[in-house]
Amino acid sequence: MDYLAPATLDDAYRALEAEDARCLAGGQSLVAMMNLGLVSPARLVSLRRIEALRGIDLQPDGSLRIGAMTTHAEVAALTVSAAGPALLAQTARVVAYPAVRAWGTIGGSVAHADPAADYPVALVAADALIEVSSASGTRRIAARDFFRGLFETALEKAEIVTAVLVPPGAQGAGAAYEKLSPVAGDFAIASVAAIAGRTARLGVGGYATTPIRLEGIGVSDDALLEAGRALAASSEPSDDHRASAAYRRRVLPELIRRAVRTALIGARA
Ligand SMILES: Cc1cc2nc3c(=O)[nH]c(=O)nc-3n(C[C@H](O)[C@H](O)[C@H](O)COP(=O)(O)OP(=O)(O)OC[C@H]3O[C@@H](n4cnc5c(N)ncnc54)[C@H](O)[C@@H]3O)c2cc1C
């Protein structure tokens, strides 16, 4: 197996043209899959030396641009009040545990598209954009269109996730991420990311193969529980080693209610 560590994006694009070449970011998912013999790439292209993939910048429109190689720990340490960025920071704080957060990156999590991962849910709720680049140029894809299926994304051959762009969210809105997992630090059985003011916009994750986005939901307890029941009745939740489909349907309405309640408390504060 080849290992390359280019210092520029242009060199990385070239390196990724080789057959069966893969990016290596924090290695928290890829190395685990290699150890289990699930994948054996012919070439690993480490993104670690590429300065253009680092850093968190506030853009003129109030959105946050988070470089793909930003670790979960760096996102978790953000102190921001706008709802969209605050949602990402809260989400990062409950990804796995400190050792994984010190190495794992937002670009790696997004590209990996694990159905139980946390960031995709928050990015869909925040109406974030995923920035991807290759030798042919840069595209920005709405998070809701980026996650296509089980470990499947809109990324094409030799494309790199370069950043995620998180809009501020409506003035006065609050944000919360509610995660139900078998034990603290584990992947989600189901999770809900909420941005809420007069109405709520939600991402639901862990629940199906891709995050589900709901918007314009009323914020009374009754309306929230009803939205959860309606989604549970009309969707096909995953049935796997973490939980049955029936269990996921059962817990969803209350998870939605809690996420929005917490977001509204945050908005008032
Ligand atoms: C014990 C454990 C517990 C975990 N718990 C959780 C959890 O609770 N919630 C959660 O969300 N995640 C969890 N994770 C996953 C963790 O968040 C990983 O960090 C993340 O999924 C992958 O990020 P990475 O930087 O390590 O990517 P890598 O493992 O390096 O790469 C993952 C995949 O993405 C590709 N890739 C990486 N970066 C890019 C890029 N910039 N552009 C294009 N492709 C790219 C790689 O080629 C590979 O296919 C856990 C992991 C472990 C080991």
Ligand as a Chemical Component Dictionary entry (heavy atoms), coordinates in Angstrom:
data_LIG
# 
_chem_comp.id                   LIG 
_chem_comp.type                 NON-POLYMER 
_chem_comp.pdbx_formal_charge   0 
_chem_comp.three_letter_code    LIG 
# 
loop_
_chem_comp_atom.comp_id 
_chem_comp_atom.atom_id 
_chem_comp_atom.alt_atom_id 
_chem_comp_atom.type_symbol 
_chem_comp_atom.charge 
_chem_comp_atom.model_Cartn_x 
_chem_comp_atom.model_Cartn_y 
_chem_comp_atom.model_Cartn_z 
_chem_comp_atom.pdbx_ordinal 
LIG C1  C1  C 0 -14.618 4.216  19.218 1  
LIG C2  C2  C 0 -15.242 5.205  18.251 2  
LIG C3  C3  C 0 -16.440 5.803  18.596 3  
LIG C4  C4  C 0 -17.031 6.700  17.724 4  
LIG N1  N1  N 0 -18.197 7.294  18.087 5  
LIG C5  C5  C 0 -18.768 8.204  17.277 6  
LIG C6  C6  C 0 -19.952 8.883  17.656 7  
LIG O1  O1  O 0 -20.494 8.712  18.724 8  
LIG N2  N2  N 0 -20.472 9.765  16.760 9  
LIG C7  C7  C 0 -19.898 10.031 15.556 10 
LIG O2  O2  O 0 -20.421 10.848 14.792 11 
LIG N3  N3  N 0 -18.758 9.413  15.183 12 
LIG C8  C8  C 0 -18.187 8.527  16.007 13 
LIG N4  N4  N 0 -17.019 7.917  15.627 14 
LIG C9  C9  C 0 -16.456 8.214  14.303 15 
LIG C10 C10 C 0 -15.533 9.415  14.392 16 
LIG O3  O3  O 0 -16.314 10.579 14.518 17 
LIG C11 C11 C 0 -14.621 9.561  13.169 18 
LIG O4  O4  O 0 -13.713 10.539 13.514 19 
LIG C12 C12 C 0 -15.256 9.997  11.876 20 
LIG O5  O5  O 0 -16.300 9.161  11.454 21 
LIG C13 C13 C 0 -14.253 9.943  10.734 22 
LIG O6  O6  O 0 -13.397 11.013 10.806 23 
LIG P1  P1  P 0 -11.849 10.830 10.566 24 
LIG O7  O7  O 0 -11.281 12.207 10.447 25 
LIG O8  O8  O 0 -11.303 9.968  11.598 26 
LIG O9  O9  O 0 -11.821 10.166 9.088  27 
LIG P2  P2  P 0 -11.030 8.898  8.538  28 
LIG O10 O10 O 0 -11.276 7.725  9.394  29 
LIG O11 O11 O 0 -9.632  9.261  8.267  30 
LIG O12 O12 O 0 -11.786 8.730  7.133  31 
LIG C14 C14 C 0 -13.112 8.253  7.076  32 
LIG C15 C15 C 0 -13.550 8.170  5.600  33 
LIG O13 O13 O 0 -13.698 9.471  5.048  34 
LIG C16 C16 C 0 -12.803 9.677  3.947  35 
LIG N5  N5  N 0 -12.317 11.059 4.119  36 
LIG C17 C17 C 0 -11.728 11.568 5.238  37 
LIG N6  N6  N 0 -11.556 12.899 5.080  38 
LIG C18 C18 C 0 -12.002 13.210 3.852  39 
LIG C19 C19 C 0 -12.114 14.442 3.118  40 
LIG N7  N7  N 0 -11.730 15.619 3.655  41 
LIG N8  N8  N 0 -12.630 14.399 1.866  42 
LIG C20 C20 C 0 -13.034 13.211 1.309  43 
LIG N9  N9  N 0 -12.987 12.031 1.956  44 
LIG C21 C21 C 0 -12.486 12.042 3.220  45 
LIG C22 C22 C 0 -11.738 8.608  4.085  46 
LIG O14 O14 O 0 -11.198 8.272  2.819  47 
LIG C23 C23 C 0 -12.547 7.465  4.689  48 
LIG O15 O15 O 0 -13.259 6.806  3.673  49 
LIG C24 C24 C 0 -16.403 7.003  16.483 50 
LIG C25 C25 C 0 -15.189 6.402  16.150 51 
LIG C26 C26 C 0 -14.606 5.518  17.025 52 
LIG C27 C27 C 0 -13.271 4.909  16.668 53 
# 
loop_
_chem_comp_bond.comp_id 
_chem_comp_bond.atom_id_1 
_chem_comp_bond.atom_id_2 
_chem_comp_bond.value_order 
_chem_comp_bond.pdbx_ordinal 
LIG C1  C2  SING 1  
LIG C2  C3  SING 2  
LIG C2  C26 DOUB 3  
LIG C3  C4  DOUB 4  
LIG C4  N1  SING 5  
LIG C4  C24 SING 6  
LIG N1  C5  DOUB 7  
LIG C5  C6  SING 8  
LIG C5  C8  SING 9  
LIG C6  O1  DOUB 10 
LIG C6  N2  SING 11 
LIG N2  C7  SING 12 
LIG C7  O2  DOUB 13 
LIG C7  N3  SING 14 
LIG N3  C8  DOUB 15 
LIG C8  N4  SING 16 
LIG N4  C9  SING 17 
LIG N4  C24 SING 18 
LIG C9  C10 SING 19 
LIG C10 O3  SING 20 
LIG C10 C11 SING 21 
LIG C11 O4  SING 22 
LIG C11 C12 SING 23 
LIG C12 O5  SING 24 
LIG C12 C13 SING 25 
LIG C13 O6  SING 26 
LIG O6  P1  SING 27 
LIG P1  O7  DOUB 28 
LIG P1  O8  SING 29 
LIG P1  O9  SING 30 
LIG O9  P2  SING 31 
LIG P2  O10 DOUB 32 
LIG P2  O11 SING 33 
LIG P2  O12 SING 34 
LIG O12 C14 SING 35 
LIG C14 C15 SING 36 
LIG C15 O13 SING 37 
LIG C15 C23 SING 38 
LIG O13 C16 SING 39 
LIG C16 N5  SING 40 
LIG C16 C22 SING 41 
LIG N5  C17 SING 42 
LIG N5  C21 SING 43 
LIG C17 N6  DOUB 44 
LIG N6  C18 SING 45 
LIG C18 C19 SING 46 
LIG C18 C21 DOUB 47 
LIG C19 N7  SING 48 
LIG C19 N8  DOUB 49 
LIG N8  C20 SING 50 
LIG C20 N9  DOUB 51 
LIG N9  C21 SING 52 
LIG C22 O14 SING 53 
LIG C22 C23 SING 54 
LIG C23 O15 SING 55 
LIG C24 C25 DOUB 56 
LIG C25 C26 SING 57 
LIG C26 C27 SING 58 
# 
